[in-house]
Amino acid sequence: MTVEKIRRGTVEIAYESVGSGEPLLLIMGAGGSMRSWHPDFVRALADRGFRVIRFDNRDAGRSTRFTDRGAPNQLKMWLRPTSEAAYTLEDMAADAFAVLDANDYLSAHVAGVSLGGMIAQTMAIEKPDRVRTLTSISSGPSGKVGKPTAATLMKIVKVAKKKITSVDDFVEFQLGLAAIVGSPAYPVDQAFVRQDSEEAYADGFDLAASQRQTAAAAASGDRRERLSHVRLPTLIIHGEADPMARLIAGVETAKAIPGARLVTYPGMGHDLPRELWPSMLDHLRELADSAVDA
């Protein structure tokens, strides 16, 4: 797969695609790049008849970074969300539409995980005519719904205490994080986490970037009322053991969107276990087929 870049204003967005067939845009969550989608998962989607397009959100991977904005103040981010945001989910959704434009697609199936799910929801709200189907995975209708418990946050803080001065430090941090937020019923794919971490570190280490992306979600508020007007084939996938976006986040998203289908998996956390891919792939294919049938 060849990485290409497009420019939208002052922001450059990196993307790549594989396969042929119906376009499916994949949107990764906070801190992740397009490579955080496992290549085997991407190829499996292509085998199901999709042209899979994945891209680096702004402030991730090889897309434009906003390092000059520094890290948002965490307290202000929740008290006065818009005051700390370098950009919004609407800006990130506009980036995603620009990727579709660059590929000459008037519309596409859209699937996002975590923060990517929020961006996908925003796309469906902003320009529903450009979204064939919506899939929101491990996500919620706002950053406050299903947020992590204090106990989970304390575990993350403990892992993040060590200063990161090398790629090995970063890999250790990411493996520690995966152990906290991953699926208790399924093993962490340590080899993939290590590879993804090494590539992310090479792209440019900046923990504040994921905080800026989270600030964008906070600034965009609660989408439930706006989601109630979405009339698209919609699939909500959520882990019943997700500690980062607890199950209520998926439930509330499904309740907000008329006709949305909610699929939950026992023992799944805030990741995509390989053991569940066949089921997820079936649901994504069925969703796309339902849009064609309609």
SESEDREN-567276 format. One record per residue (C-alpha): residue number from 1; residue in three letters; x, y negated, z negated. Coordinates in Angstrom, 1 decimal. Example, Ala and Ser with C-alpha at 12.3 -4.5 7.8 and 13.67 -1.06 7.14 Angstrom:
% SESEDREN-567276
  guvo  fiti       u       v       w
     1   ALA    12.3     4.5    -7.8
     2   SER    13.7     1.1    -7.1
This chain:
% SESEDREN-567276
  guvo  fiti       u       v       w
     1   MET     0.0     0.0     0.0
     2   THR     1.3    -3.4     1.0
     3   VAL     0.8    -6.3    -1.4
     4   GLU    -0.5    -9.4     0.3
     5   LYS    -1.2   -12.9    -1.0
     6   ILE    -3.8   -15.6    -0.5
     7   ARG    -4.0   -19.1    -1.7
     8   ARG    -7.0   -20.8    -3.2
     9   GLY    -6.1   -24.4    -4.0
    10   THR    -3.1   -24.3    -6.2
    11   VAL    -3.6   -20.6    -7.2
    12   GLU    -2.0   -17.8    -5.3
    13   ILE    -3.6   -14.3    -5.7
    14   ALA    -1.9   -11.0    -4.9
    15   TYR    -3.9    -8.1    -3.7
    16   GLU    -3.7    -4.8    -1.9
    17   SER    -6.1    -2.3    -0.3
    18   VAL    -6.4     1.4     0.6
    19   GLY    -8.9     3.5     2.4
    20   SER   -11.6     2.8     4.8
    21   GLY   -15.4     2.5     4.5
    22   GLU   -17.5     0.3     2.3
    23   PRO   -15.5    -2.4     0.5
    24   LEU   -15.1    -1.9    -3.3
    25   LEU   -13.4    -4.7    -5.2
    26   LEU   -11.8    -3.6    -8.5
    27   ILE   -11.2    -6.2   -11.2
    28   MET    -8.8    -5.5   -14.1
    29   GLY    -9.2    -6.7   -17.7
    30   ALA    -7.2    -9.1   -19.8
    31   GLY    -3.4    -8.7   -19.6
    32   GLY    -3.6    -6.1   -16.9
    33   SER    -2.6    -6.2   -13.2
    34   MET    -4.0    -4.5   -10.2
    35   ARG    -1.5    -1.7   -11.0
    36   SER    -3.3    -1.0   -14.3
    37   TRP    -5.8     0.8   -12.2
    38   HIS    -4.3     4.3   -12.0
    39   PRO    -3.2     5.0    -8.4
    40   ASP    -4.8     8.4    -8.5
    41   PHE    -8.2     6.9    -9.5
    42   VAL    -7.9     4.4    -6.7
    43   ARG    -7.1     7.1    -4.2
    44   ALA   -10.0     9.2    -5.5
    45   LEU   -12.3     6.2    -4.8
    46   ALA   -10.9     5.9    -1.3
    47   ASP   -11.6     9.6    -0.8
    48   ARG   -15.2     8.9    -1.8
    49   GLY   -15.6     6.6     1.2
    50   PHE   -14.6     3.2    -0.1
    51   ARG   -12.0     0.7     1.1
    52   VAL   -10.7    -0.1    -2.3
    53   ILE    -9.4    -3.6    -2.8
    54   ARG    -7.6    -4.5    -6.1
    55   PHE    -6.0    -7.7    -7.0
    56   ASP    -4.1    -9.5    -9.8
    57   ASN    -6.2   -12.0   -11.7
    58   ARG    -4.7   -15.4   -12.2
    59   ASP    -2.3   -15.2   -15.1
    60   ALA    -1.5   -11.6   -14.3
    61   GLY     0.8    -9.5   -12.2
    62   ARG     2.1   -11.3    -9.2
    63   SER    -0.6   -14.0    -9.1
    64   THR    -0.1   -17.6   -10.3
    65   ARG     0.7   -18.0   -14.0
    66   PHE    -0.4   -20.8   -16.2
    67   THR     2.6   -20.7   -18.6
    68   ASP     2.7   -24.5   -18.8
    69   ARG    -0.6   -24.3   -20.8
    70   GLY     0.9   -22.2   -23.5
    71   ALA    -1.1   -20.1   -25.9
    72   PRO    -4.7   -21.2   -26.9
    73   ASN    -5.3   -21.9   -30.5
    74   GLN    -7.2   -18.9   -31.7
    75   LEU    -9.4   -20.7   -34.2
    76   LYS   -10.3   -23.5   -31.9
    77   MET   -11.0   -20.9   -29.1
    78   TRP   -14.0   -19.6   -31.1
    79   LEU   -15.1   -22.8   -32.7
    80   ARG   -14.9   -25.1   -29.6
    81   PRO   -14.3   -22.6   -26.8
    82   THR   -14.1   -25.0   -23.8
    83   SER   -11.4   -27.0   -25.6
    84   GLU    -8.8   -24.2   -25.3
    85   ALA    -9.6   -22.8   -21.8
    86   ALA    -7.1   -23.4   -19.0
    87   TYR    -9.8   -22.0   -16.7
    88   THR   -13.1   -20.2   -16.8
    89   LEU   -14.6   -16.9   -15.7
    90   GLU   -16.3   -18.9   -12.9
    91   ASP   -12.8   -19.8   -11.7
    92   MET   -11.7   -16.2   -11.9
    93   ALA   -14.8   -15.1   -10.0
    94   ALA   -14.1   -17.7    -7.3
    95   ASP   -10.6   -16.1    -7.0
    96   ALA   -12.3   -12.7    -6.4
    97   PHE   -14.6   -14.1    -3.8
    98   ALA   -11.5   -15.6    -2.1
    99   VAL   -10.0   -12.1    -1.9
   100   LEU   -13.2   -10.9    -0.1
   101   ASP   -12.9   -13.9     2.2
   102   ALA    -9.4   -13.0     3.1
   103   ASN   -10.6    -9.5     4.1
   104   ASP   -13.5   -10.9     6.1
   105   TYR   -16.1    -9.3     3.8
   106   LEU   -19.4   -11.2     3.3
   107   SER   -20.2    -8.8     0.5
   108   ALA   -18.7    -5.8    -1.4
   109   HIS   -19.4    -3.4    -4.2
   110   VAL   -17.8    -4.9    -7.3
   111   ALA   -16.5    -3.0   -10.4
   112   GLY   -14.6    -4.5   -13.3
   113   VAL   -13.3    -3.2   -16.6
   114   SER   -13.3    -5.2   -19.9
   115   LEU   -12.6    -8.8   -19.0
   116   GLY   -12.9    -7.7   -15.3
   117   GLY   -16.4    -6.5   -16.1
   118   MET   -17.2   -10.1   -17.3
   119   ILE   -15.8   -11.5   -14.1
   120   ALA   -17.9    -9.0   -12.0
   121   GLN   -21.0   -10.0   -14.0
   122   THR   -20.2   -13.7   -13.2
   123   MET   -19.8   -12.9    -9.5
   124   ALA   -23.3   -11.3    -9.6
   125   ILE   -24.7   -14.4   -11.3
   126   GLU   -23.0   -17.0    -9.1
   127   LYS   -23.3   -15.4    -5.7
   128   PRO   -25.6   -12.3    -5.8
   129   ASP   -25.8   -12.2    -2.0
   130   ARG   -22.1   -11.3    -1.9
   131   VAL   -22.3    -8.4    -4.4
   132   ARG   -23.7    -5.2    -3.0
   133   THR   -23.6    -3.4    -6.4
   134   LEU   -22.3    -4.3    -9.8
   135   THR   -20.4    -1.9   -12.1
   136   SER   -19.4    -3.2   -15.5
   137   ILE   -17.1    -0.9   -17.5
   138   SER   -16.1    -1.3   -21.2
   139   SER   -17.4    -4.8   -21.1
   140   GLY   -20.1    -7.0   -22.6
   141   PRO   -22.3   -10.1   -21.9
   142   SER   -20.1   -12.3   -24.1
   143   GLY   -16.9   -12.0   -26.1
   144   LYS   -18.8   -12.1   -29.3
   145   VAL   -21.0    -9.1   -28.6
   146   GLY   -19.4    -5.9   -29.8
   147   LYS   -16.1    -7.6   -30.7
   148   PRO   -13.5    -5.6   -32.6
   149   THR   -13.8    -5.0   -36.3
   150   ALA   -11.4    -6.6   -38.7
   151   ALA    -9.8    -3.2   -39.3
   152   THR    -9.1    -2.8   -35.6
   153   LEU    -7.7    -6.3   -35.3
   154   MET    -5.4    -5.7   -38.3
   155   LYS    -4.0    -2.6   -36.6
   156   ILE    -3.3    -4.6   -33.5
   157   VAL    -1.6    -7.4   -35.5
   158   LYS     0.6    -4.8   -37.1
   159   VAL     1.7    -3.4   -33.8
   160   ALA     2.3    -6.9   -32.4
   161   LYS     4.5    -8.0   -35.3
   162   LYS     7.7    -6.7   -33.8
   163   LYS     9.4    -9.3   -31.6
   164   ILE     9.6    -8.3   -28.0
   165   THR    13.1    -8.9   -26.5
   166   SER    13.4    -6.1   -24.0
   167   VAL    11.4    -3.9   -21.7
   168   ASP    11.7    -1.0   -24.2
   169   ASP    10.1    -3.2   -26.9
   170   PHE     7.3    -4.1   -24.5
   171   VAL     6.7    -0.4   -23.6
   172   GLU     6.6     0.5   -27.4
   173   PHE     4.1    -2.3   -28.0
   174   GLN     1.8    -1.1   -25.1
   175   LEU     2.0     2.5   -26.3
   176   GLY     1.1     1.4   -29.8
   177   LEU    -1.8    -0.6   -28.5
   178   ALA    -3.0     2.3   -26.3
   179   ALA    -3.0     4.5   -29.4
   180   ILE    -5.3     2.1   -31.2
   181   VAL    -7.8     1.2   -28.4
   182   GLY    -7.6     4.5   -26.4
   183   SER   -10.0     7.4   -26.4
   184   PRO    -9.9     9.5   -29.6
   185   ALA   -11.2    12.5   -27.7
   186   TYR    -8.7    12.3   -24.9
   187   PRO    -4.9    12.1   -24.8
   188   VAL    -3.2     8.8   -23.8
   189   ASP    -1.5     9.1   -20.5
   190   GLN     1.8     7.9   -21.9
   191   ALA     3.7     8.3   -18.6
   192   PHE     1.3     5.9   -16.9
   193   VAL     1.2     3.4   -19.8
   194   ARG     5.0     3.4   -19.7
   195   GLN     5.1     2.8   -15.9
   196   ASP     2.5     0.1   -16.0
   197   SER     4.3    -1.6   -18.9
   198   GLU     7.7    -1.5   -17.2
   199   GLU     6.2    -3.1   -14.0
   200   ALA     4.3    -5.7   -16.0
   201   TYR     7.4    -6.7   -17.9
   202   ALA     9.2    -7.0   -14.6
   203   ASP     6.5    -9.3   -13.3
   204   GLY     7.1   -11.7   -16.2
   205   PHE     6.5   -11.1   -19.9
   206   ASP     4.0   -13.5   -21.3
   207   LEU     1.6   -12.4   -24.0
   208   ALA     0.0   -15.8   -24.0
   209   ALA    -1.4   -15.0   -20.5
   210   SER    -3.9   -12.5   -21.8
   211   GLN    -4.9   -14.9   -24.6
   212   ARG    -5.6   -17.6   -21.9
   213   GLN    -7.7   -15.0   -20.0
   214   THR    -9.6   -14.3   -23.2
   215   ALA   -10.1   -18.0   -23.8
   216   ALA   -11.7   -18.1   -20.3
   217   ALA   -14.3   -15.5   -21.5
   218   ALA   -14.9   -17.4   -24.7
   219   ALA   -15.4   -20.7   -22.8
   220   SER   -18.0   -19.1   -20.5
   221   GLY   -20.4   -18.3   -23.3
   222   ASP   -23.2   -15.7   -23.5
   223   ARG   -24.4   -14.5   -20.1
   224   ARG   -27.5   -12.6   -21.2
   225   GLU   -30.1   -15.2   -20.0
   226   ARG   -28.3   -15.6   -16.7
   227   LEU   -27.9   -11.8   -16.3
   228   SER   -31.7   -11.4   -16.7
   229   HIS   -32.1   -13.0   -13.2
   230   VAL   -29.7   -10.5   -11.5
   231   ARG   -31.5    -8.2    -9.1
   232   LEU   -28.7    -5.8    -8.0
   233   PRO   -28.1    -2.1    -8.3
   234   THR   -26.2    -2.1   -11.5
   235   LEU   -24.2     0.5   -13.5
   236   ILE   -22.9     0.0   -17.0
   237   ILE   -20.2     2.5   -18.1
   238   HIS   -19.1     2.5   -21.8
   239   GLY   -17.2     4.6   -24.2
   240   GLU   -19.1     5.5   -27.4
   241   ALA   -15.8     5.2   -29.3
   242   ASP   -14.6     1.9   -27.8
   243   PRO   -13.0    -0.2   -30.6
   244   MET   -12.4    -3.3   -28.5
   245   ALA   -15.8    -3.7   -26.9
   246   ARG   -18.0    -1.6   -29.2
   247   LEU   -20.9     0.3   -27.7
   248   ILE   -23.4    -2.5   -28.5
   249   ALA   -21.6    -4.6   -25.8
   250   GLY   -22.5    -2.1   -23.1
   251   VAL   -26.0    -1.6   -24.4
   252   GLU   -26.7    -5.4   -24.5
   253   THR   -25.3    -5.8   -20.9
   254   ALA   -27.6    -3.0   -19.7
   255   LYS   -30.6    -4.5   -21.5
   256   ALA   -29.9    -7.9   -20.0
   257   ILE   -29.9    -6.8   -16.4
   258   PRO   -33.3    -5.5   -15.0
   259   GLY   -33.0    -1.9   -13.8
   260   ALA   -29.4    -1.4   -14.9
   261   ARG   -28.3     2.1   -15.6
   262   LEU   -26.3     2.8   -18.8
   263   VAL   -23.9     5.7   -18.8
   264   THR   -22.0     6.4   -22.1
   265   TYR   -19.3     8.9   -22.9
   266   PRO   -18.7    10.3   -26.4
   267   GLY   -15.1    10.1   -27.5
   268   MET   -14.2     7.5   -24.9
   269   GLY   -12.4     4.3   -26.1
   270   HIS   -11.2     1.2   -24.3
   271   ASP    -9.6     3.1   -21.4
   272   LEU   -10.4     5.4   -18.5
   273   PRO    -9.6     9.0   -19.4
   274   ARG    -8.7    11.1   -16.4
   275   GLU   -11.0    13.9   -17.7
   276   LEU   -14.0    11.6   -17.1
   277   TRP   -13.0    10.4   -13.7
   278   PRO   -15.1    13.0   -11.7
   279   SER   -18.2    11.8   -13.5
   280   MET   -17.4     8.1   -13.1
   281   LEU   -16.6     8.6    -9.4
   282   ASP   -19.9    10.4    -8.9
   283   HIS   -21.8     7.6   -10.5
   284   LEU   -20.0     4.9    -8.5
   285   ARG   -20.7     6.8    -5.3
   286   GLU   -24.4     7.3    -6.2
   287   LEU   -24.7     3.6    -7.0
   288   ALA   -23.3     2.6    -3.6
   289   ASP   -25.6     5.1    -1.9
   290   SER   -28.6     3.7    -3.7
   291   ALA   -27.8     0.2    -2.3
   292   VAL   -27.7     1.6     1.3
   293   ASP   -30.9     3.5     0.8
   294   ALA   -32.7     0.4    -0.5
